[in-house]
């Protein structure tokens, strides 16, 4: 067996060192809250920034290379390592300032970067502004992907950008680019992302949030992350206007960003109308809201049909889009509605969105494939390609979807079994794994919307941290580096 050359690893480590340096500079941003008032965590951010800059500089000098060409294998390796290293860096100020273990700090950081939103922190209302802002910033960066940002703003990555894009972008079909060059594609994606961010901030502010709350919730809404500056999440505001702003931008962020780009460039709604995945996504969410409204109303959970609709609309959209905000403890809703919401989080969002889960397009392909196989039993000689919109789905995409679904199911079962072996009840264990692999945040039972993950032990948190990483990078990107053939030349 031949392993990759030393220069290949030097390329990966050199690019990683640049990203670490970028993160080191970012750590000084939360410290700026000292300019508008006391912030006891600011010094910890500055210390973390200095430590990170020193480590990044030393790593950069030790791994200097003449060429930064990336092969596909290098791209996958860089993506997996980067998310782990940046989560470790991002956890430094949390570990230095808060009375928590490093395991808890790392869990909080990787939950932010993967836009999961699962938290081990309590007393959010009393935390320093710098800590709250850092959590939101991590989610905002993770929403579109820190590596796509790097491709957009660091031309020195040069050749190999497409490998990073393929490894980072969500969905089964990763060869479609919005623009001829990958750098321009990354810039286009981030342009739409920034525009949505600005619109969301203004909308929250107009709806009644303070500028700081609007800033925090904007970062965790467009990223579909779910971190809040209050323990009661969006329910803290008890405002229908704020909830509807959140609903609109959660839905927008759950749609493929390529649709936003196409619609904005052509100034037409036609791309949305022609996208079957977006249509199925909205239909699934609408049916979920309708069913939840009727169940809540019939069971008298809320005093009126209107109040039932308000609660159902917000919480169903929040969970279905894998955002994870809450205005009610939906784990107590009747008729197993909580498990319906968990099911929606598995498949509702679109590929190319900031949402998690297996993505709607994979579910559609699987359903159409199952329907075709049923028809083949009736008509064995019929030639029936799997159609998506006006085109046929290629065999390579079908095989990729089948492989993904297999690994998804195995991962959920193995991770859930590991948690149950440690003593967790089945509801808490299974829902925690689903919440993390779908990058949702809150689960059910002990990790439901009225609680958090602080009661879990170190082993359980590390299992879930790895599960979050698998979900954010869509499993195969991470699992492929564990295959021995990956390391052969």
C-alpha positions as CSV (number, residue, x, y, z in Angstrom):
1,X,0.0,0.0,0.0
2,X,1.3,3.4,-0.9
3,X,0.3,6.4,1.1
4,X,-0.1,9.9,-0.4
5,X,3.1,12.0,-0.6
6,X,4.2,14.4,2.1
7,X,3.6,17.4,-0.2
8,X,-0.1,16.5,-0.5
9,X,-0.4,16.8,3.3
10,X,1.6,20.0,3.3
11,X,-0.8,21.5,0.8
12,X,-3.8,20.6,3.0
13,X,-2.1,21.8,6.2
14,X,-1.0,25.1,4.5
15,X,-4.5,26.0,3.4
16,X,-5.8,25.0,6.8
17,X,-3.3,27.3,8.4
18,X,-4.7,30.2,6.3
19,X,-8.2,29.4,7.5
20,X,-7.0,29.3,11.1
21,X,-5.4,32.7,10.6
22,X,-8.7,34.0,9.3
23,X,-10.5,32.6,12.3
24,X,-7.9,34.1,14.6
25,X,-8.8,37.6,13.2
26,X,-12.5,36.8,13.6
27,X,-12.0,36.2,17.3
28,X,-11.2,39.8,17.8
29,X,-14.6,40.9,16.4
30,X,-16.7,40.0,19.5
31,X,-14.2,41.8,21.7
32,X,-15.4,45.0,20.0
33,X,-18.4,45.0,22.2
34,X,-16.1,46.6,24.8
35,X,-16.6,49.8,22.8
36,X,-20.3,50.0,23.7
37,X,-20.1,48.8,27.3
38,X,-18.5,46.4,29.8
39,X,-18.0,42.9,28.5
40,X,-16.2,40.5,30.8
41,X,-15.6,37.9,28.1
42,X,-13.8,40.4,25.7
43,X,-10.4,39.6,27.2
44,X,-10.9,35.9,26.6
45,X,-11.7,36.5,23.0
46,X,-8.5,38.6,22.5
47,X,-6.4,36.0,24.3
48,X,-8.0,33.3,22.1
49,X,-7.3,35.4,19.0
50,X,-3.6,35.8,19.9
51,X,-3.2,32.1,20.6
52,X,-4.9,31.2,17.3
53,X,-2.9,33.7,15.2
54,X,0.4,32.4,16.7
55,X,-0.6,28.7,15.9
56,X,-1.8,29.6,12.4
57,X,1.4,31.6,11.7
58,X,3.7,28.8,12.8
59,X,1.7,26.2,10.9
60,X,1.8,28.4,7.8
61,X,5.6,28.9,7.9
62,X,6.2,25.2,8.5
63,X,4.0,24.1,5.6
64,X,4.9,26.5,2.9
65,X,4.6,25.1,-0.6
66,X,5.1,26.4,-4.1
67,X,1.9,25.0,-5.5
68,X,-1.5,24.6,-3.8
69,X,-3.1,22.4,-6.4
70,X,-5.8,20.2,-4.8
71,X,-6.8,16.7,-5.9
72,X,-10.3,15.4,-5.1
73,X,-8.9,13.4,-2.2
74,X,-7.2,16.5,-0.8
75,X,-10.4,18.5,-0.9
76,X,-12.4,15.9,1.1
77,X,-9.6,15.6,3.6
78,X,-9.3,19.4,4.0
79,X,-13.0,19.8,4.5
80,X,-13.2,17.2,7.3
81,X,-10.1,18.4,9.1
82,X,-11.1,22.1,8.7
83,X,-14.4,21.7,10.5
84,X,-12.8,19.9,13.4
85,X,-9.9,22.3,13.7
86,X,-12.1,25.4,13.4
87,X,-14.5,24.1,16.0
88,X,-11.6,23.5,18.3
89,X,-10.4,27.1,17.8
90,X,-14.0,28.5,18.2
91,X,-14.4,26.7,21.5
92,X,-11.4,28.5,23.1
93,X,-13.2,31.7,24.3
94,X,-16.1,29.6,25.6
95,X,-13.8,27.3,27.5
96,X,-11.7,30.2,28.9
97,X,-14.7,32.3,30.1
98,X,-17.5,29.9,30.9
99,X,-17.6,27.4,33.8
100,X,-17.8,24.4,31.5
101,X,-15.5,21.6,30.5
102,X,-13.7,21.6,27.1
103,X,-16.0,18.8,25.9
104,X,-19.0,21.1,26.5
105,X,-17.2,24.1,24.8
106,X,-16.3,22.0,21.8
107,X,-19.9,20.7,21.5
108,X,-21.2,24.2,21.6
109,X,-18.7,25.4,19.0
110,X,-19.2,22.5,16.5
111,X,-23.0,22.8,17.1
112,X,-22.7,26.5,16.0
113,X,-20.5,25.8,13.0
114,X,-22.6,23.0,11.7
115,X,-25.7,25.2,12.3
116,X,-27.2,22.5,14.5
117,X,-28.1,24.8,17.4
118,X,-28.0,22.1,20.1
119,X,-26.7,23.9,23.2
120,X,-25.3,23.0,26.6
121,X,-25.5,26.5,27.9
122,X,-28.2,27.9,30.3
123,X,-28.8,31.5,31.5
124,X,-28.4,32.9,28.0
125,X,-30.2,36.1,29.0
126,X,-27.3,36.9,31.4
127,X,-24.3,35.9,29.2
128,X,-22.0,38.6,27.9
129,X,-22.9,40.1,24.5
130,X,-19.6,38.9,23.0
131,X,-20.4,35.2,23.8
132,X,-23.9,35.5,22.3
133,X,-22.6,37.2,19.2
134,X,-19.9,34.6,18.7
135,X,-22.4,31.8,18.8
136,X,-24.5,33.5,16.2
137,X,-21.5,34.4,14.0
138,X,-20.4,30.7,14.0
139,X,-23.8,29.7,12.7
140,X,-23.9,32.5,10.1
141,X,-20.5,31.4,8.8
142,X,-21.4,27.7,8.9
143,X,-24.7,28.4,7.1
144,X,-23.2,28.6,3.6
145,X,-20.0,27.0,4.6
146,X,-16.7,28.4,5.7
147,X,-14.9,26.7,2.9
148,X,-17.1,28.3,0.2
149,X,-16.3,31.6,1.9
150,X,-12.6,30.8,1.6
151,X,-13.0,30.0,-2.1
152,X,-14.8,33.2,-2.7
153,X,-12.4,35.6,-0.9
154,X,-9.1,33.7,-1.0
155,X,-8.1,33.4,-4.7
156,X,-4.8,31.9,-3.5
157,X,-6.6,28.6,-3.1
158,X,-6.4,28.6,-6.9
159,X,-6.8,25.3,-8.7
160,X,-8.8,22.8,-6.8
161,X,-11.6,25.1,-5.8
162,X,-14.2,22.8,-7.4
163,X,-13.1,19.9,-5.1
164,X,-13.9,22.1,-2.1
165,X,-17.2,23.1,-3.6
166,X,-18.2,19.5,-4.3
167,X,-17.3,18.4,-0.8
168,X,-19.0,21.3,0.9
169,X,-22.3,22.0,-1.0
170,X,-25.3,20.0,0.0
171,X,-27.3,17.7,-2.1
172,X,-26.8,14.7,-4.5
173,X,-26.0,16.7,-7.6
174,X,-22.9,18.7,-7.1
175,X,-21.6,19.4,-10.6
176,X,-24.1,22.2,-11.4
177,X,-22.5,25.6,-11.1
178,X,-24.3,28.9,-11.2
179,X,-21.5,30.6,-13.0
180,X,-18.7,29.2,-15.3
181,X,-15.9,29.6,-12.6
182,X,-16.2,28.1,-9.1
183,X,-14.9,31.3,-7.5
184,X,-17.7,33.2,-9.2
185,X,-20.2,30.6,-8.0
186,X,-19.1,30.9,-4.4
187,X,-19.3,34.7,-4.7
188,X,-22.8,34.4,-6.1
189,X,-23.9,32.2,-3.3
190,X,-22.5,34.5,-0.7
191,X,-24.0,37.5,-2.4
192,X,-27.5,36.0,-2.0
193,X,-26.7,34.9,1.5
194,X,-25.6,38.4,2.5
195,X,-28.6,40.0,0.9
196,X,-31.0,37.7,2.8
197,X,-29.0,38.5,6.0
198,X,-29.5,42.3,5.5
199,X,-33.2,41.9,4.7
200,X,-33.8,39.6,7.7
201,X,-32.0,42.0,10.1
202,X,-34.1,45.0,9.0
203,X,-37.3,42.9,9.2
204,X,-36.6,41.8,12.7
205,X,-35.8,45.3,13.8
206,X,-39.0,46.7,12.3
207,X,-41.0,43.9,13.9
208,X,-39.8,45.0,17.4
209,X,-36.5,43.4,18.2
210,X,-33.6,45.5,19.6
211,X,-30.7,45.9,17.3
212,X,-28.7,43.4,19.2
213,X,-31.4,40.7,19.3
214,X,-32.0,41.3,15.6
215,X,-28.3,40.8,14.9
216,X,-28.2,37.6,16.9
217,X,-31.4,36.1,15.5
218,X,-30.6,37.1,11.9
219,X,-27.3,35.1,12.0
220,X,-29.2,32.0,13.3
221,X,-32.2,32.4,11.0
222,X,-30.7,32.7,7.6
223,X,-28.2,30.0,8.5
224,X,-31.1,27.8,9.9
225,X,-29.1,27.4,13.0
226,X,-31.5,28.3,15.8
227,X,-29.2,29.8,18.5
228,X,-30.9,32.5,20.5
229,X,-29.9,35.2,22.9
230,X,-32.7,34.1,25.3
231,X,-33.4,30.8,27.1
232,X,-37.0,31.0,25.9
233,X,-35.8,31.3,22.2
234,X,-38.2,33.2,20.0
235,X,-41.0,32.6,22.6
236,X,-39.3,35.3,24.7
237,X,-40.7,38.0,22.5
238,X,-44.3,36.7,22.4
239,X,-44.7,38.6,19.1
240,X,-46.7,37.3,16.1
241,X,-44.9,39.9,13.9
242,X,-41.4,38.5,14.9
243,X,-42.6,35.0,14.5
244,X,-43.8,35.7,10.9
245,X,-40.5,37.4,10.0
246,X,-38.8,34.2,11.2
247,X,-41.1,32.0,9.3
248,X,-40.6,33.8,6.0
249,X,-36.8,33.8,6.3
250,X,-36.6,30.2,7.5
251,X,-38.6,29.1,4.4
252,X,-36.4,31.3,2.1
253,X,-33.3,29.7,3.6
254,X,-34.7,26.2,3.2
255,X,-34.9,26.7,-0.6
256,X,-32.0,25.9,-2.9
257,X,-29.9,29.1,-3.1
258,X,-29.4,28.5,-6.8
259,X,-33.2,29.3,-7.2
260,X,-32.7,32.6,-5.4
261,X,-29.7,33.4,-7.6
262,X,-31.6,32.6,-10.8
263,X,-34.7,34.4,-9.7
264,X,-32.8,37.5,-8.7
265,X,-30.7,37.6,-11.8
266,X,-33.7,37.2,-14.1
267,X,-36.1,39.2,-11.9
268,X,-38.8,36.5,-12.2
269,X,-40.4,33.9,-10.0
270,X,-40.2,31.3,-12.7
271,X,-37.2,29.4,-11.2
272,X,-39.2,28.6,-8.1
273,X,-42.2,27.5,-10.1
274,X,-40.1,25.1,-12.2
275,X,-38.2,23.6,-9.3
276,X,-40.0,20.4,-8.2
277,X,-37.9,20.2,-5.0
278,X,-39.0,23.6,-3.8
279,X,-42.6,22.7,-4.6
280,X,-42.5,19.5,-2.6
281,X,-40.7,21.3,0.3
282,X,-43.4,23.9,0.6
283,X,-46.2,21.2,0.2
284,X,-44.6,19.1,3.0
285,X,-44.4,22.1,5.3
286,X,-47.9,23.2,4.5
287,X,-49.4,19.8,5.2
288,X,-47.5,19.6,8.5
289,X,-48.8,23.0,9.6
290,X,-52.4,22.0,8.6
291,X,-52.3,18.7,10.5
292,X,-50.7,20.2,13.6
293,X,-53.2,23.1,13.6
294,X,-56.2,20.7,13.5
295,X,-54.8,18.4,16.2
296,X,-54.0,21.3,18.5
297,X,-57.4,22.8,18.0
298,X,-59.4,19.6,18.3
299,X,-57.6,18.7,21.5
300,X,-58.1,22.2,22.9
301,X,-54.4,22.9,23.5
302,X,-54.9,26.5,22.7
303,X,-58.0,28.7,23.2
304,X,-58.8,29.4,19.5
305,X,-58.2,28.1,16.0
306,X,-56.1,31.2,15.3
307,X,-53.8,30.6,18.2
308,X,-53.5,27.0,17.3
309,X,-52.5,28.0,13.7
310,X,-49.9,30.5,15.0
311,X,-48.2,27.9,17.3
312,X,-48.4,25.2,14.6
313,X,-47.1,27.4,11.8
314,X,-44.0,28.7,13.7
315,X,-42.9,25.5,15.4
316,X,-43.6,23.2,12.3
317,X,-41.6,25.5,10.0
318,X,-38.8,25.9,12.6
319,X,-38.4,22.1,13.0
320,X,-39.1,21.2,9.3
321,X,-36.4,23.6,8.1
322,X,-34.0,22.3,10.9
323,X,-33.8,25.7,12.5
324,X,-34.7,24.7,16.0
325,X,-36.4,27.8,17.4
326,X,-39.4,27.2,19.7
327,X,-42.3,29.2,21.0
328,X,-43.8,26.1,22.8
329,X,-42.7,22.8,24.3
330,X,-44.0,20.8,21.3
331,X,-42.8,17.6,22.9
332,X,-45.9,17.8,25.1
333,X,-48.3,18.2,22.1
334,X,-50.8,15.4,21.6
335,X,-51.1,12.7,19.0
336,X,-47.4,12.2,18.7
337,X,-47.0,15.5,16.8
338,X,-43.5,15.9,18.1
339,X,-42.4,12.8,16.2
340,X,-44.1,14.2,13.1
341,X,-42.0,17.3,13.4
342,X,-38.9,15.2,13.8
343,X,-39.8,13.3,10.7
344,X,-40.2,16.5,8.7
345,X,-36.7,17.6,9.8
346,X,-35.3,14.5,8.2
347,X,-36.2,15.3,4.6
348,X,-38.0,18.7,4.2
349,X,-35.3,21.2,3.2
350,X,-33.9,21.5,-0.3
351,X,-30.4,20.6,-1.5
352,X,-28.2,23.7,-1.9
353,X,-30.0,25.4,1.1
354,X,-28.6,26.0,4.6
355,X,-30.9,23.4,6.0
356,X,-29.9,19.9,7.2
357,X,-31.4,16.4,6.8
358,X,-31.3,14.1,3.9
359,X,-32.9,16.8,1.6
360,X,-36.2,16.7,-0.2
361,X,-34.6,15.8,-3.6
362,X,-33.3,12.5,-2.2
363,X,-36.7,11.6,-0.8
364,X,-38.3,12.4,-4.2
365,X,-35.8,10.3,-6.0
366,X,-36.4,7.4,-3.6
367,X,-40.2,7.6,-3.9
368,X,-40.0,7.7,-7.7
369,X,-37.5,4.8,-7.8
370,X,-39.8,2.7,-5.6
371,X,-42.8,3.5,-7.8
372,X,-40.7,2.5,-10.9
373,X,-39.8,-0.9,-9.3
374,X,-43.5,-1.5,-8.5
375,X,-44.4,-0.8,-12.1
376,X,-41.6,-3.2,-13.3
377,X,-43.3,-6.0,-11.4
378,X,-46.5,-5.3,-13.4
379,X,-44.7,-4.5,-16.7
380,X,-41.2,-6.3,-16.6
381,X,-40.2,-5.1,-20.0
382,X,-41.2,-1.5,-19.7
383,X,-38.4,1.1,-19.8
384,X,-39.3,3.7,-17.3
385,X,-36.5,6.2,-16.3
386,X,-36.8,8.0,-13.0
387,X,-38.0,11.5,-13.9
388,X,-37.4,14.7,-11.9
389,X,-39.1,17.7,-13.5
390,X,-38.5,17.5,-17.3
391,X,-35.3,15.4,-17.1
392,X,-34.3,11.8,-16.3
393,X,-32.3,11.2,-13.2
394,X,-28.9,9.6,-14.0
395,X,-28.0,6.2,-12.7
396,X,-25.0,7.7,-10.9
397,X,-27.2,10.0,-8.9
398,X,-29.6,7.2,-8.1
399,X,-26.7,5.0,-6.8
400,X,-25.4,8.0,-4.8
401,X,-28.8,8.5,-3.2
402,X,-29.1,4.8,-2.3
403,X,-25.6,4.8,-0.7
404,X,-26.4,8.0,1.2
405,X,-29.7,6.6,2.5
406,X,-27.9,3.4,3.6
407,X,-25.2,5.2,5.5
408,X,-27.8,7.6,7.0
409,X,-29.8,4.8,8.4
410,X,-26.8,2.9,9.7
411,X,-25.4,6.0,11.4
412,X,-28.7,6.8,13.1
413,X,-29.0,3.2,14.4
414,X,-25.4,2.9,15.6
415,X,-25.2,6.3,17.2
416,X,-28.6,5.8,18.9
417,X,-27.5,2.3,20.2
418,X,-24.3,3.8,21.6
419,X,-26.3,6.4,23.5
420,X,-28.7,3.9,24.8
421,X,-25.8,1.7,26.0
422,X,-24.8,4.6,28.2
423,X,-28.1,4.7,30.0
424,X,-30.2,7.2,28.0
425,X,-33.8,6.4,27.4
426,X,-34.8,5.5,23.8
427,X,-36.7,8.7,23.2
428,X,-33.9,11.0,24.3
429,X,-31.2,8.9,22.5
430,X,-33.0,8.5,19.1
431,X,-34.3,12.1,19.0
432,X,-30.9,13.5,20.0
433,X,-29.2,11.6,17.2
434,X,-31.8,12.7,14.7
435,X,-31.6,16.3,16.0
436,X,-27.8,16.3,15.5
437,X,-27.5,14.4,12.2
438,X,-30.2,16.6,10.7
439,X,-28.6,19.7,12.2
440,X,-31.9,20.5,13.9
441,X,-30.8,21.2,17.5
442,X,-33.5,20.3,20.1
443,X,-34.8,16.7,20.2
444,X,-37.3,15.2,22.5
445,X,-37.3,13.8,26.1
446,X,-34.3,15.1,28.1
447,X,-33.0,17.1,25.1
448,X,-36.4,18.6,24.1
449,X,-37.2,22.2,23.4
450,X,-37.8,22.9,27.1
451,X,-34.3,21.5,28.0
452,X,-30.9,21.2,26.4
453,X,-27.9,18.9,26.1
454,X,-26.1,20.0,29.3
455,X,-27.2,16.9,31.2
456,X,-25.3,14.5,28.9
457,X,-21.9,13.1,29.8
458,X,-18.7,13.5,27.9
459,X,-18.9,10.3,25.8
460,X,-22.5,11.1,24.8
461,X,-21.5,14.7,23.7
462,X,-18.6,13.4,21.6
463,X,-20.8,10.9,19.9
464,X,-23.3,13.6,19.1
465,X,-20.5,16.1,18.0
466,X,-19.3,13.6,15.4
467,X,-22.9,13.0,14.4
468,X,-23.3,16.7,13.8
469,X,-20.2,16.8,11.6
470,X,-21.4,13.8,9.6
471,X,-24.8,15.5,9.1
472,X,-23.4,18.9,8.1
473,X,-20.9,17.4,5.6
474,X,-23.5,14.8,4.4
475,X,-21.9,11.7,5.7
476,X,-19.9,10.4,2.7
477,X,-17.6,13.4,2.7
478,X,-16.4,12.4,6.2
479,X,-16.8,8.6,5.9
480,X,-14.8,8.4,2.7
481,X,-11.6,9.3,4.5
482,X,-12.1,6.3,6.8
483,X,-11.9,3.9,3.9
484,X,-8.4,2.4,3.4
485,X,-8.6,2.8,-0.3
486,X,-8.8,6.6,0.2
487,X,-5.2,6.6,1.4
488,X,-3.7,4.5,-1.4
489,X,-1.9,6.4,-4.2
